Amino acid sequence: MDFLQNMGIWIYFVIFFGKILEVTVATVRMVLINRGERVKGTIIAFFDILLWLVITGTVLQGFQEDPLRIVVFALAFAVGNYMGSWLEDKLAFGLSSIQIIVPESEKSKNLANVLRNESFGVTVVKGTGRSGERDLLLLHLKRKRIAEAINLINENFPEAVIVVNDSRVIRGGFISMK
């Protein structure tokens, strides 16, 4: 790794962008494993640790003579966390559940039908809330479709209470492949 020590100012760019890449990859790896995608997470872990060894080794090998490497490393770590969470949000791995609480009415039945017409599986449960009878609409969907579902809900029933949860395992039921 001596070739990395004689790079002049370029070493800071290698550390900065290498660490951003490493932390971004690590974030995606953790999300995959937490969502049950162990094989994909394990494959990514191999590249994650390779990047970590090279970048961290570069910093540790020369930080006493060049403390700026530590600052660049720490800054890149922070940026990498942001980038990893942003990338994971864009990739939207996994499944979610949406609970919609609305007053029982024709309008709530129409909302269920609108969602079903857009290939969302909807289960309606009757309940009682503080102000009377309620419909609880339950949806299980791919995370990539959350924004689409929420837009439909807001367009058709803007005063609805909406709760979104991550779902780890779903067995049976209807989830559109859209």
Backbone as CSV, one residue per row, in Angstrom:
resi,resn,N_x,N_y,N_z,CA_x,CA_y,CA_z,C_x,C_y,C_z
1,MET,0.810,-1.192,0.000,0.000,0.000,0.000,0.853,1.256,0.000
2,ASP,2.134,1.082,-0.243,3.005,2.252,-0.307,2.626,3.182,-1.455
3,PHE,2.063,2.623,-2.527,1.679,3.479,-3.656,0.630,4.513,-3.227
4,LEU,-0.178,4.199,-2.228,-1.175,5.151,-1.739,-0.546,6.252,-0.881
5,GLN,0.644,6.011,-0.365,1.282,6.986,0.514,1.964,8.115,-0.265
6,ASN,2.277,7.889,-1.526,3.018,8.871,-2.314,2.130,9.542,-3.364
7,MET,0.902,9.816,-2.999,-0.039,10.378,-3.960,-0.221,11.886,-3.794
8,GLY,0.395,12.478,-2.833,0.234,13.918,-2.619,-1.178,14.249,-2.193
9,ILE,-1.713,15.288,-2.774,-3.051,15.752,-2.412,-4.133,14.754,-2.797
10,TRP,-3.871,13.897,-3.759,-4.858,12.927,-4.227,-5.232,11.918,-3.150
11,ILE,-4.383,11.726,-2.179,-4.681,10.769,-1.106,-5.943,11.178,-0.354
12,TYR,-6.164,12.499,-0.221,-7.366,12.977,0.476,-8.626,12.632,-0.315
13,PHE,-8.536,12.712,-1.631,-9.677,12.357,-2.466,-9.954,10.853,-2.402
14,VAL,-8.875,10.061,-2.396,-9.030,8.608,-2.287,-9.698,8.263,-0.952
15,ILE,-9.221,8.872,0.126,-9.802,8.616,1.450,-11.253,9.076,1.481
16,PHE,-11.503,10.298,1.024,-12.839,10.873,1.110,-13.860,10.051,0.322
17,PHE,-13.612,9.842,-0.955,-14.597,9.148,-1.785,-14.624,7.647,-1.500
18,GLY,-13.482,7.080,-1.133,-13.448,5.669,-0.753,-14.263,5.409,0.501
19,LYS,-14.133,6.287,1.491,-14.888,6.115,2.741,-16.376,6.335,2.507
20,ILE,-16.734,7.319,1.688,-18.151,7.526,1.358,-18.719,6.256,0.721
21,LEU,-18.005,5.695,-0.239,-18.452,4.475,-0.896,-18.575,3.330,0.104
22,GLU,-17.576,3.195,0.961,-17.580,2.104,1.944,-18.762,2.213,2.905
23,VAL,-19.026,3.392,3.432,-20.126,3.558,4.393,-21.475,3.400,3.694
24,THR,-21.581,3.875,2.463,-22.814,3.705,1.702,-23.091,2.222,1.488
25,VAL,-22.073,1.477,1.086,-22.212,0.038,0.874,-22.565,-0.657,2.195
26,ALA,-21.940,-0.248,3.295,-22.222,-0.845,4.604,-23.665,-0.601,5.024
27,THR,-24.181,0.589,4.743,-25.567,0.907,5.090,-26.535,0.025,4.311
28,VAL,-26.304,-0.103,3.026,-27.155,-0.954,2.199,-27.062,-2.406,2.666
29,ARG,-25.873,-2.850,3.018,-25.683,-4.220,3.528,-26.516,-4.461,4.780
30,MET,-26.459,-3.526,5.723,-27.214,-3.690,6.969,-28.722,-3.727,6.708
31,VAL,-29.181,-2.886,5.812,-30.610,-2.858,5.500,-31.035,-4.182,4.864
32,LEU,-30.235,-4.679,3.935,-30.561,-5.955,3.301,-30.653,-7.075,4.326
33,ILE,-29.702,-7.149,5.209,-29.705,-8.205,6.226,-30.904,-8.038,7.157
34,ASN,-31.204,-6.818,7.567,-32.355,-6.578,8.444,-33.679,-6.906,7.776
35,ARG,-33.729,-6.821,6.465,-34.957,-7.119,5.737,-35.015,-8.579,5.286
36,GLY,-34.087,-9.389,5.769,-34.120,-10.813,5.470,-33.390,-11.226,4.211
37,GLU,-32.688,-10.319,3.561,-31.944,-10.623,2.331,-30.500,-10.981,2.708
38,ARG,-30.334,-12.090,3.403,-29.023,-12.450,3.963,-27.968,-12.748,2.910
39,VAL,-28.352,-13.405,1.829,-27.368,-13.761,0.800,-26.832,-12.500,0.122
40,LYS,-27.730,-11.612,-0.278,-27.294,-10.355,-0.898,-26.439,-9.552,0.081
41,GLY,-26.871,-9.493,1.340,-26.114,-8.765,2.361,-24.732,-9.350,2.577
42,THR,-24.625,-10.651,2.527,-23.333,-11.318,2.716,-22.392,-11.041,1.549
43,ILE,-22.911,-11.051,0.345,-22.078,-10.747,-0.833,-21.564,-9.310,-0.750
44,ILE,-22.446,-8.394,-0.406,-22.040,-6.991,-0.276,-21.034,-6.822,0.862
45,ALA,-21.158,-7.626,1.921,-20.236,-7.545,3.065,-18.786,-7.794,2.640
46,PHE,-18.595,-8.672,1.671,-17.245,-8.947,1.178,-16.601,-7.672,0.623
47,PHE,-17.334,-6.949,-0.221,-16.801,-5.715,-0.807,-16.699,-4.604,0.230
48,ASP,-17.618,-4.601,1.164,-17.601,-3.623,2.248,-16.304,-3.735,3.051
49,ILE,-15.946,-4.934,3.444,-14.750,-5.102,4.278,-13.480,-4.839,3.478
50,LEU,-13.468,-5.171,2.189,-12.298,-4.846,1.360,-12.073,-3.335,1.316
51,LEU,-13.144,-2.595,1.069,-13.039,-1.133,1.050,-12.584,-0.604,2.410
52,TRP,-13.162,-1.125,3.467,-12.818,-0.674,4.810,-11.321,-0.888,5.092
53,LEU,-10.826,-2.068,4.759,-9.408,-2.370,5.014,-8.478,-1.424,4.262
54,VAL,-8.763,-1.185,2.997,-7.894,-0.319,2.188,-7.945,1.124,2.691
55,ILE,-9.141,1.660,2.899,-9.285,3.059,3.298,-8.768,3.280,4.715
56,THR,-9.182,2.444,5.639,-8.740,2.608,7.034,-7.238,2.385,7.147
57,GLY,-6.735,1.402,6.420,-5.292,1.161,6.428,-4.508,2.359,5.924
58,THR,-5.030,3.017,4.907,-4.376,4.200,4.354,-4.328,5.328,5.386
59,VAL,-5.408,5.504,6.117,-5.460,6.557,7.130,-4.531,6.219,8.292
60,LEU,-4.609,4.992,8.771,-3.799,4.602,9.936,-2.305,4.608,9.644
61,GLN,-1.949,4.299,8.424,-0.534,4.237,8.073,0.125,5.609,8.074
62,GLY,-0.654,6.672,7.862,0.008,7.965,7.756,-0.589,9.077,8.599
63,PHE,-1.451,8.735,9.563,-2.148,9.803,10.281,-1.260,10.599,11.235
64,GLN,-0.179,10.012,11.743,0.678,10.756,12.681,1.437,11.871,11.975
65,GLU,1.871,11.619,10.759,2.554,12.656,9.992,1.563,13.602,9.308
66,ASP,0.328,13.136,9.121,-0.658,13.903,8.363,-2.036,13.772,9.026
67,PRO,-2.280,14.523,10.123,-3.559,14.404,10.847,-4.788,14.819,10.028
68,LEU,-4.572,15.527,8.920,-5.694,15.907,8.067,-6.411,14.675,7.518
69,ARG,-5.710,13.568,7.407,-6.329,12.330,6.939,-7.471,11.905,7.859
70,ILE,-7.303,12.109,9.152,-8.336,11.737,10.117,-9.576,12.606,9.915
71,VAL,-9.359,13.884,9.698,-10.483,14.809,9.487,-11.234,14.434,8.206
72,VAL,-10.513,14.164,7.143,-11.140,13.777,5.876,-11.912,12.464,6.048
73,PHE,-11.315,11.520,6.762,-11.937,10.220,7.036,-13.254,10.400,7.802
74,ALA,-13.227,11.232,8.858,-14.420,11.459,9.681,-15.514,12.173,8.892
75,LEU,-15.130,13.160,8.099,-16.100,13.877,7.273,-16.737,12.931,6.255
76,ALA,-15.930,12.106,5.643,-16.444,11.154,4.658,-17.367,10.129,5.318
77,PHE,-17.071,9.742,6.548,-17.935,8.816,7.278,-19.328,9.423,7.445
78,ALA,-19.380,10.697,7.833,-20.663,11.379,8.013,-21.420,11.474,6.682
79,VAL,-20.731,11.876,5.637,-21.368,11.988,4.316,-21.826,10.610,3.835
80,GLY,-21.027,9.595,4.082,-21.380,8.231,3.686,-22.648,7.735,4.355
81,ASN,-22.862,8.096,5.621,-24.104,7.727,6.305,-25.304,8.361,5.629
82,TYR,-25.170,9.627,5.287,-26.260,10.320,4.591,-26.525,9.652,3.240
83,MET,-25.465,9.423,2.481,-25.608,8.827,1.151,-26.204,7.422,1.229
84,GLY,-25.787,6.641,2.224,-26.320,5.291,2.382,-27.803,5.290,2.679
85,SER,-28.237,6.183,3.568,-29.663,6.237,3.888,-30.463,6.756,2.690
86,TRP,-29.901,7.699,1.941,-30.562,8.209,0.741,-30.707,7.097,-0.302
87,LEU,-29.622,6.337,-0.528,-29.649,5.264,-1.515,-30.642,4.175,-1.104
88,GLU,-30.641,3.830,0.163,-31.562,2.805,0.636,-33.004,3.252,0.442
89,ASP,-33.271,4.524,0.677,-34.613,5.054,0.487,-35.015,4.973,-0.985
90,LYS,-34.076,5.240,-1.884,-34.360,5.171,-3.323,-34.564,3.724,-3.782
91,LEU,-33.782,2.802,-3.228,-33.918,1.398,-3.605,-35.188,0.787,-3.014
92,ALA,-35.575,1.247,-1.830,-36.805,0.843,-1.145,-36.987,-0.670,-1.111
93,PHE,-36.032,-1.355,-0.518,-36.134,-2.797,-0.357,-37.261,-3.142,0.605
94,GLY,-37.902,-4.265,0.390,-38.802,-4.808,1.384,-40.262,-4.427,1.222
95,LEU,-40.985,-4.742,2.269,-42.426,-4.578,2.297,-42.828,-3.656,3.439
96,SER,-43.997,-3.064,3.296,-44.545,-2.204,4.343,-46.032,-2.466,4.493
97,SER,-46.571,-1.950,5.577,-48.008,-1.980,5.823,-48.468,-0.551,6.035
98,ILE,-49.641,-0.249,5.523,-50.242,1.060,5.749,-51.590,0.826,6.422
99,GLN,-51.810,1.570,7.481,-53.108,1.553,8.162,-53.742,2.917,7.929
100,ILE,-54.976,2.908,7.481,-55.691,4.152,7.208,-56.948,4.149,8.082
101,ILE,-57.096,5.160,8.897,-58.258,5.256,9.778,-59.126,6.408,9.284
102,VAL,-60.385,6.072,8.952,-61.313,7.074,8.419,-62.694,6.825,9.011
103,PRO,-63.520,7.877,9.084,-64.906,7.665,9.515,-65.610,6.713,8.553
104,GLU,-66.436,5.832,9.106,-67.185,4.889,8.275,-68.191,5.671,7.429
105,SER,-68.088,5.509,6.097,-68.964,6.253,5.205,-68.821,5.705,3.786
106,GLU,-69.618,6.237,2.893,-69.477,5.894,1.472,-68.107,6.333,0.964
107,LYS,-67.625,7.444,1.513,-66.323,7.965,1.101,-65.205,6.970,1.444
108,SER,-65.319,6.274,2.583,-64.292,5.286,2.944,-64.374,4.067,2.023
109,LYS,-65.611,3.685,1.631,-65.764,2.571,0.685,-65.184,2.945,-0.670
110,ASN,-65.400,4.201,-1.078,-64.841,4.673,-2.344,-63.308,4.659,-2.304
111,LEU,-62.729,5.054,-1.158,-61.267,5.033,-1.017,-60.734,3.615,-1.181
112,ALA,-61.395,2.654,-0.546,-60.972,1.253,-0.679,-61.035,0.808,-2.143
113,ASN,-62.088,1.201,-2.831,-62.228,0.825,-4.250,-61.177,1.496,-5.124
114,VAL,-60.890,2.774,-4.863,-59.846,3.475,-5.625,-58.505,2.752,-5.448
115,LEU,-58.183,2.397,-4.220,-56.918,1.699,-3.955,-56.893,0.336,-4.635
116,ARG,-57.996,-0.384,-4.572,-58.068,-1.702,-5.222,-57.934,-1.577,-6.745
117,ASN,-58.529,-0.525,-7.314,-58.425,-0.315,-8.771,-56.991,-0.025,-9.202
118,GLU,-56.154,0.417,-8.266,-54.738,0.663,-8.561,-53.866,-0.513,-8.126
119,SER,-54.472,-1.680,-7.961,-53.785,-2.943,-7.642,-53.209,-3.000,-6.232
120,PHE,-53.825,-2.308,-5.304,-53.462,-2.456,-3.898,-54.459,-3.415,-3.259
121,GLY,-53.939,-4.356,-2.471,-54.819,-5.220,-1.696,-55.255,-4.457,-0.455
122,VAL,-56.574,-4.359,-0.235,-57.115,-3.589,0.884,-58.045,-4.480,1.696
123,THR,-57.827,-4.498,2.997,-58.736,-5.161,3.922,-59.372,-4.077,4.775
124,VAL,-60.679,-4.118,4.913,-61.395,-3.118,5.703,-61.887,-3.786,6.991
125,VAL,-61.554,-3.147,8.112,-61.969,-3.631,9.425,-62.828,-2.541,10.063
126,LYS,-63.937,-2.931,10.651,-64.817,-1.982,11.333,-64.328,-1.787,12.761
127,GLY,-64.433,-0.549,13.226,-64.006,-0.249,14.582,-64.753,0.941,15.144
128,THR,-64.472,1.248,16.386,-65.083,2.384,17.055,-63.976,3.270,17.586
129,GLY,-64.044,4.551,17.261,-63.066,5.516,17.742,-63.710,6.496,18.696
130,ARG,-62.983,7.474,19.073,-63.455,8.488,20.014,-64.706,9.208,19.517
131,SER,-64.750,9.418,18.202,-65.859,10.180,17.623,-66.840,9.317,16.847
132,GLY,-66.847,8.019,17.084,-67.831,7.185,16.404,-67.225,6.033,15.628
133,GLU,-68.053,5.491,14.718,-67.648,4.328,13.923,-66.544,4.703,12.942
134,ARG,-65.584,3.802,12.793,-64.438,4.027,11.913,-64.233,2.805,11.025
135,ASP,-63.635,3.062,9.871,-63.120,1.994,9.020,-61.603,2.036,9.122
136,LEU,-61.019,0.875,9.310,-59.560,0.743,9.316,-59.203,-0.011,8.048
137,LEU,-58.545,0.674,7.129,-58.127,0.055,5.873,-56.681,-0.395,6.033
138,LEU,-56.433,-1.659,5.755,-55.097,-2.229,5.893,-54.550,-2.582,4.512
139,LEU,-53.349,-2.119,4.237,-52.678,-2.419,2.977,-51.316,-3.020,3.284
140,HIS,-50.930,-4.033,2.539,-49.568,-4.569,2.582,-49.026,-4.380,1.173
141,LEU,-47.857,-3.763,1.070,-47.347,-3.390,-0.242,-45.833,-3.330,-0.238
142,LYS,-45.281,-3.257,-1.437,-43.839,-3.043,-1.578,-43.531,-1.609,-1.178
143,ARG,-42.393,-1.393,-0.528,-42.035,-0.047,-0.078,-41.986,0.953,-1.226
144,LYS,-41.654,0.487,-2.407,-41.557,1.382,-3.566,-42.900,2.020,-3.909
145,ARG,-43.992,1.434,-3.425,-45.323,1.934,-3.770,-45.947,2.784,-2.667
146,ILE,-45.232,3.042,-1.588,-45.803,3.811,-0.479,-46.249,5.197,-0.939
147,ALA,-45.396,5.916,-1.633,-45.737,7.281,-2.067,-46.979,7.277,-2.956
148,GLU,-47.078,6.308,-3.842,-48.235,6.201,-4.725,-49.519,6.006,-3.910
149,ALA,-49.467,5.106,-2.927,-50.647,4.847,-2.087,-51.029,6.082,-1.278
150,ILE,-50.048,6.741,-0.690,-50.333,7.923,0.119,-50.919,9.044,-0.737
151,ASN,-50.426,9.215,-1.945,-51.000,10.221,-2.851,-52.469,9.930,-3.138
152,LEU,-52.790,8.667,-3.400,-54.187,8.292,-3.660,-55.062,8.557,-2.431
153,ILE,-54.534,8.222,-1.260,-55.291,8.450,-0.017,-55.537,9.939,0.176
154,ASN,-54.488,10.747,0.022,-54.623,12.193,0.217,-55.571,12.836,-0.794
155,GLU,-55.558,12.345,-2.026,-56.454,12.879,-3.054,-57.917,12.560,-2.761
156,ASN,-58.162,11.378,-2.198,-59.526,10.905,-2.024,-60.089,11.078,-0.615
157,PHE,-59.195,11.210,0.379,-59.652,11.346,1.759,-58.572,12.091,2.543
158,PRO,-58.423,13.404,2.300,-57.306,14.160,2.881,-57.272,14.181,4.408
159,GLU,-58.400,13.962,5.074,-58.408,13.992,6.536,-58.146,12.613,7.166
160,ALA,-57.782,11.627,6.357,-57.496,10.280,6.862,-56.253,10.277,7.746
161,VAL,-56.286,9.399,8.755,-55.106,9.158,9.580,-54.341,8.027,8.893
162,ILE,-53.053,8.253,8.617,-52.246,7.276,7.882,-51.056,6.865,8.746
163,VAL,-50.876,5.564,8.914,-49.737,5.027,9.658,-49.017,4.040,8.747
164,VAL,-47.693,4.207,8.608,-46.888,3.316,7.768,-45.907,2.573,8.664
165,ASN,-45.856,1.259,8.480,-44.929,0.405,9.236,-44.155,-0.480,8.271
166,ASP,-42.923,-0.801,8.636,-42.181,-1.794,7.870,-42.712,-3.172,8.229
167,SER,-42.769,-4.049,7.242,-43.196,-5.427,7.454,-42.055,-6.335,7.057
168,ARG,-41.787,-7.283,7.882,-40.665,-8.175,7.596,-41.100,-9.393,6.801
169,VAL,-42.119,-10.074,7.270,-42.565,-11.286,6.595,-44.062,-11.177,6.363
170,ILE,-44.449,-11.427,5.148,-45.867,-11.466,4.823,-46.119,-12.788,4.116
171,ARG,-47.110,-13.500,4.576,-47.448,-14.785,3.968,-48.880,-14.717,3.476
172,GLY,-49.075,-15.051,2.244,-50.410,-15.042,1.666,-50.855,-13.645,1.305
173,GLY,-52.115,-13.525,0.980,-52.669,-12.222,0.667,-52.333,-11.785,-0.750
174,PHE,-52.480,-10.494,-0.983,-52.301,-9.937,-2.329,-51.315,-8.796,-2.281
175,ILE,-50.226,-8.936,-3.007,-49.280,-7.830,-3.199,-49.016,-7.754,-4.687
176,SER,-49.335,-6.622,-5.269,-49.162,-6.435,-6.700,-47.683,-6.436,-7.065
177,MET,-47.351,-6.995,-8.194,-45.966,-7.029,-8.657,-45.598,-5.752,-9.384
178,LYS,-46.484,-4.752,-9.383,-46.276,-3.464,-10.042,-44.977,-2.828,-9.634
